[in-house]
Amino acid sequence: MISLFRILNLEFKSVGSKNKLRRFKENETFANVVQPSREEVMNDSLKLKGNWRKKFFKNENPLVLELGCGKGEYSVNLSKAYPEVNFLGIDIKGARFWRGAKTALEEDLNNVGFLRTQIELVDELFEENEVDEIWITFPDPQIKYKRTKHRLTNSEFLDKYRKILKPGGFVHLKTDSEFMHGYTLGLLHGLGEKIEYAHHDVYGSDGAPAAVTNIQTYYEQQYLEVGKKITYIRFKFR
Ligand SMILES: C[S@@+](CC[C@H](N)C(=O)[O-])C[C@H]1O[C@@H](n2cnc3c(N)ncnc32)[C@H](O)[C@@H]1O
């Protein structure tokens, strides 16, 4: 006999997928969302490549990416704090960044947008030196050996970031994962890259820069509730 719990659970799941479908459809109508096909990206036919400032943001201001933006808290809040900078949140999950895109439209924020794609394609989506800075906010640390290739600070990803970043452009990594923090620091030291700032507890006594502590993401709030320390690294390539 089918239990009440199972019925409620199925009901909950179907409401969840209806919401997702609604968000996917809405994303298609949002002027601040770009959802290129893989073919478009791989055939080099995406007209925005090399032209994100001029064609998407309609200005020549600096371009900052947030990789794995989730609901887009960093992109949206940084866009409010720095109206002279363009922010682009990137995530494969459109139903998540729908929240950020909707907020940006409701609040008339013209310097923030969202791109639905795999981060693995980042060097196909942007020209060399097109990006000023990159934020990586609470990435999955991908601890299991088989998942290493998906870790957003492994050396393959770093090579892609190096390619698209302007010389001297910062990468910011904010994470609750001591593993990810230590792994990334170790890798950067080994490569001889320039670590500008590193903190193992950004809300601790000597604190971290305002952009690090003033904005909290959805995942961050959950980690803080269970007492986890939040770490931060800012680095640039030689
Ligand atoms: C743990 S969540 C963090 C979300 C958000 N930054 C936050 O702090 O609330 C990681 C996010 O990265 C996205 N993501 C992970 N790997 C990705 C990839 N290779 N390409 C695109 N998105 C990815 C996931 O879809 C997810 O939304």
The ligand as a Gaussian input file, in Angstrom:
#p B3LYP/6-31G(d) Opt

LIG

0 1
 C       27.552000      24.413000      -3.874000
 S       26.722000      25.379000      -5.068000
 C       27.126000      27.037000      -4.602000
 C       26.168000      28.045000      -5.192000
 C       26.407000      29.502000      -4.763000
 N       27.697000      29.984000      -5.186000
 C       26.260000      29.644000      -3.277000
 O       27.283000      29.846000      -2.601000
 O       25.130000      29.574000      -2.782000
 C       27.730000      25.134000      -6.498000
 C       27.092000      25.676000      -7.775000
 O       28.014000      25.512000      -8.846000
 C       27.348000      25.025000      -9.985000
 N       28.342000      24.255000     -10.758000
 C       29.193000      23.331000     -10.254000
 N       29.981000      22.864000     -11.222000
 C       29.618000      23.502000     -12.367000
 C       30.084000      23.448000     -13.707000
 N       31.085000      22.645000     -14.061000
 N       29.500000      24.241000     -14.620000
 C       28.477000      25.072000     -14.255000
 N       27.989000      25.170000     -13.001000
 C       28.560000      24.396000     -12.066000
 C       26.208000      24.185000      -9.454000
 O       25.150000      24.067000     -10.385000
 C       25.816000      24.947000      -8.186000
 O       24.797000      25.886000      -8.428000

